[in-house]
């Protein structure tokens, strides 16, 4: 364990991170029950093997990274299972129907506030792939929200032209 954090400090820091990880896990899995199970496993591993977290300069980043390392071997199996306790609604449906990596990038950046570089680290992908996944996720959400609102997809170009023409810059 690092000299910077005592076991008690590490425990407190991990505990402070858990509500955020829980929110993310529930959204990423589409299930309150499965999300909570993964968070519980992550917390247990982090406390039993503190060296996995203690050496990291950013505990929150390390906890989210550990969560993904633990979940990675089971991700595709889990994605194929329907969740009986899934949150319903258009937004959740849109998230659930996204490819897992797109959903994770969107949630890590928009919900949890990680930078693209941090999210790429958490997901163990390169930055260019992370940027592409995030861009695709945003485009997919935009398309779905427009469709739900009855706005034709062809209006995207006109909106961008008008928005950009007003002196604004486009971020994606």
C-alpha positions as CSV (number, residue, x, y, z in Angstrom):
1,X,0.0,0.0,0.0
2,X,1.2,3.5,-0.8
3,X,2.6,5.7,2.0
4,X,0.2,8.4,0.8
5,X,-2.9,6.5,2.0
6,X,-3.4,4.5,5.2
7,X,-5.8,1.5,5.0
8,X,-8.5,3.6,6.7
9,X,-8.0,6.5,4.3
10,X,-8.1,4.2,1.4
11,X,-11.3,2.6,2.7
12,X,-12.9,6.0,3.2
13,X,-11.9,7.1,-0.3
14,X,-13.3,4.0,-1.9
15,X,-16.5,4.3,0.1
16,X,-16.9,7.9,-1.1
17,X,-16.6,6.7,-4.7
18,X,-19.2,3.9,-4.4
19,X,-22.4,6.0,-4.9
20,X,-21.0,7.3,-8.2
21,X,-19.9,3.9,-9.3
22,X,-23.3,2.5,-8.3
23,X,-25.1,5.1,-10.4
24,X,-22.8,4.3,-13.3
25,X,-23.1,0.5,-12.9
26,X,-26.9,0.6,-12.9
27,X,-27.0,2.7,-16.1
28,X,-24.3,0.6,-17.8
29,X,-25.9,-2.7,-17.0
30,X,-29.5,-1.5,-17.4
31,X,-30.3,-3.2,-14.1
32,X,-30.4,-2.0,-10.5
33,X,-29.8,-5.5,-9.2
34,X,-26.9,-6.4,-11.6
35,X,-25.3,-3.0,-11.2
36,X,-25.4,-3.3,-7.4
37,X,-23.9,-6.8,-7.6
38,X,-21.0,-5.6,-9.7
39,X,-20.4,-2.6,-7.3
40,X,-20.4,-5.0,-4.3
41,X,-17.8,-7.2,-6.0
42,X,-15.6,-4.3,-7.0
43,X,-15.7,-2.9,-3.4
44,X,-14.8,-6.3,-2.0
45,X,-11.9,-6.8,-4.4
46,X,-10.7,-3.2,-3.7
47,X,-10.7,-3.8,0.1
48,X,-9.2,-7.3,-0.1
49,X,-6.5,-6.2,-2.5
50,X,-5.8,-2.5,-1.7
51,X,-2.7,-2.5,-3.8
52,X,-4.9,-2.4,-6.9
53,X,-6.1,1.1,-5.8
54,X,-3.6,2.5,-3.4
55,X,-0.8,3.2,-5.9
56,X,-3.1,5.2,-8.2
57,X,-2.9,9.0,-8.1
58,X,-6.7,9.2,-8.6
59,X,-8.7,6.7,-6.5
60,X,-11.9,7.4,-8.3
61,X,-10.3,6.6,-11.7
62,X,-8.7,3.5,-10.2
63,X,-12.1,2.2,-8.8
64,X,-13.9,2.7,-12.1
65,X,-11.0,1.0,-13.9
66,X,-11.1,-2.0,-11.5
67,X,-14.9,-2.2,-12.0
68,X,-14.3,-2.6,-15.8
69,X,-11.5,-5.0,-15.4
70,X,-13.7,-7.2,-13.2
71,X,-16.6,-7.0,-15.6
72,X,-14.8,-7.2,-18.9
73,X,-14.8,-11.1,-19.2
74,X,-18.5,-11.2,-18.6
75,X,-19.6,-8.1,-20.5
76,X,-20.9,-9.8,-23.7
77,X,-22.7,-12.5,-21.8
78,X,-24.3,-9.9,-19.6
79,X,-25.3,-7.7,-22.5
80,X,-27.3,-10.6,-24.1
81,X,-29.4,-11.2,-21.0
82,X,-32.6,-9.3,-20.6
83,X,-32.9,-7.5,-17.3
84,X,-36.2,-8.1,-15.6
85,X,-35.8,-5.1,-13.3
86,X,-34.5,-2.7,-16.0
87,X,-35.3,1.0,-15.7
88,X,-37.8,1.8,-18.4
89,X,-38.3,4.9,-20.6
90,X,-37.1,6.3,-23.8
91,X,-33.7,7.4,-22.5
92,X,-33.0,4.0,-20.9
93,X,-34.2,2.2,-24.0
94,X,-31.9,4.3,-26.1
95,X,-28.9,3.6,-23.8
96,X,-29.7,-0.1,-23.6
97,X,-29.9,-0.4,-27.4
98,X,-26.5,1.2,-27.9
99,X,-23.4,-0.9,-28.4
100,X,-21.8,-1.4,-25.0
101,X,-18.6,0.6,-25.6
102,X,-20.6,3.6,-26.9
103,X,-22.9,3.4,-23.9
104,X,-20.0,3.2,-21.5
105,X,-18.2,6.1,-23.1
106,X,-21.3,8.3,-23.1
107,X,-22.0,7.4,-19.4
108,X,-18.5,7.9,-18.2
109,X,-18.2,11.3,-19.9
110,X,-21.7,12.7,-19.6
111,X,-22.9,11.1,-16.4
112,X,-19.7,10.7,-14.4
113,X,-17.7,13.7,-15.8
114,X,-14.6,11.8,-16.9
115,X,-12.5,13.3,-19.7
116,X,-12.2,11.3,-22.9
117,X,-8.6,10.4,-21.9
118,X,-9.8,9.2,-18.4
119,X,-12.7,7.2,-19.9
120,X,-10.3,5.6,-22.5
121,X,-8.0,4.6,-19.6
122,X,-11.0,3.1,-17.6
123,X,-12.1,1.1,-20.7
124,X,-8.6,0.2,-21.7
125,X,-8.9,1.6,-25.2
126,X,-6.9,4.1,-27.1
127,X,-8.0,7.8,-27.2
128,X,-8.9,7.8,-30.9
129,X,-11.3,4.9,-30.3
130,X,-12.8,6.6,-27.3
131,X,-13.4,9.8,-29.2
132,X,-15.0,7.8,-32.0
133,X,-17.2,5.8,-29.6
134,X,-18.3,9.0,-27.8
135,X,-19.1,10.8,-31.1
136,X,-21.1,7.8,-32.3
137,X,-23.0,7.6,-29.0
138,X,-23.9,11.2,-29.1
139,X,-25.0,10.9,-32.7
140,X,-27.1,7.9,-31.9
141,X,-28.7,9.6,-28.9
142,X,-29.4,12.7,-31.0
143,X,-31.0,10.6,-33.7
144,X,-33.2,8.7,-31.3
145,X,-34.3,11.8,-29.4
146,X,-35.1,13.6,-32.7
147,X,-37.0,10.5,-33.9
148,X,-39.0,10.3,-30.6
149,X,-39.8,14.0,-31.0
150,X,-40.9,13.6,-34.6
151,X,-38.0,15.7,-36.0
152,X,-36.8,14.4,-39.3
153,X,-33.1,13.4,-39.6
154,X,-32.7,15.8,-42.5
155,X,-33.0,18.8,-40.2
156,X,-29.6,17.9,-38.6
157,X,-27.6,19.6,-41.4
158,X,-29.8,22.7,-41.4
159,X,-29.5,23.0,-37.6
160,X,-25.7,22.6,-37.7
161,X,-25.4,25.2,-40.5
162,X,-27.7,27.7,-38.7
163,X,-25.9,27.1,-35.4
164,X,-22.4,27.3,-36.9
165,X,-23.4,30.3,-38.9
166,X,-24.4,32.2,-35.7
167,X,-20.7,32.2,-34.7
168,X,-20.9,29.1,-32.6
169,X,-18.5,26.3,-32.9
170,X,-19.4,22.6,-33.1
171,X,-17.9,20.4,-30.5
172,X,-18.5,17.1,-32.2
